[in-house]
């Protein structure tokens, strides 16, 4: 199809352009296929199958944002369009949004159980989640809370992001109720404000690299990738934490109980908590909330002496309700349940439950832009943390909050603590993210030599992980930092 044809409007029929796009797709000419599908969409802007077809092309080309956008558009009028559900799941999976990808694979399989694609999607998403947290579940060492050298250097910072789970933490999970986390994770990140100002600079917007690529596109691509890393690891931490907490509870509550029957109160509670978590993980937040409320009423009706660990059970149920409400975007009610959990844990001297409650309260504060409060709460949690992976996550989150407050020195200090914790357990994925955090902090502080060093470490980790998108993004950051506009870039993630 010629450029002239596009300029003058479609000259053929919708079905002709669709067939042309399909043929080009099968030949592997994805860019040309996109052009054909786009022309077809001029004739039928809301055609679901065409949107899915174009989404497939974008995904093949690595353009996950447009792939997800088209997949979601195909579901605009029909939320149960199975091809759209599958394509959305594929896009989320490629973006590293494993937990939410799993939600949509399950949703599609429920509608079309005979389709093998959904079964395979569920399998690969579950395996990816297990692979990303499996080694961490086996690590029992207690790490020192002190930085081994890096922490004294100075400050690190990190980008916050858009489109996947933030509330500001993020908009990342925004698009609809199923991706509430993305809405939460996305709009409070300070990078967005600065980018909007920076991109008004005509010299920067029109500037080009030696290879002809626009600086504007380069900046947006690089920052977008770094932001997605933040969201991906936040999800992994949540999955990991829930699985670990249930395992520890079962071990703790099973002591002294050689055998237990299904009617045993403790066994009933443990089984119910696992079902509540399973519902939440599969995307059924409302079902998870209802089940937690039902179990809460049951436990409250029991005599005090019927359940030895009654206070701890109630604290856990408040946590479950808070988690479900948070996924539904109801932040204030979620905070109320987390605070009740903290009260029970504090009065009953339950350190694990207290640590978990502080974790959750801090997340609500961070997601809603109350970064100072988040820091205060999370710093109370630091002495309670015994798990290596959780240390890396916690220090990272505190550093991000300091970054949001533009307190770059403190941000870098916690970024270094996160890097040291990640180094202790030699987890390449956490080392990658922590290195990026420190590198970004150094950019803010104008320490380009240190920034380059940490970006090089991040690049090495990305290659070990065979993370091609990370390698590409970091290479582009290197190119940008050597450009005359490098001073402007040092503030981009501010």
Order of alpha helices (4+ residues) and beta strands (2+ residues): alpha-alpha-alpha-alpha-alpha-alpha-alpha-alpha-alpha-alpha-alpha-alpha-alpha-alpha-alpha-alpha-alpha-alpha-alpha-alpha-alpha-alpha-alpha-alpha
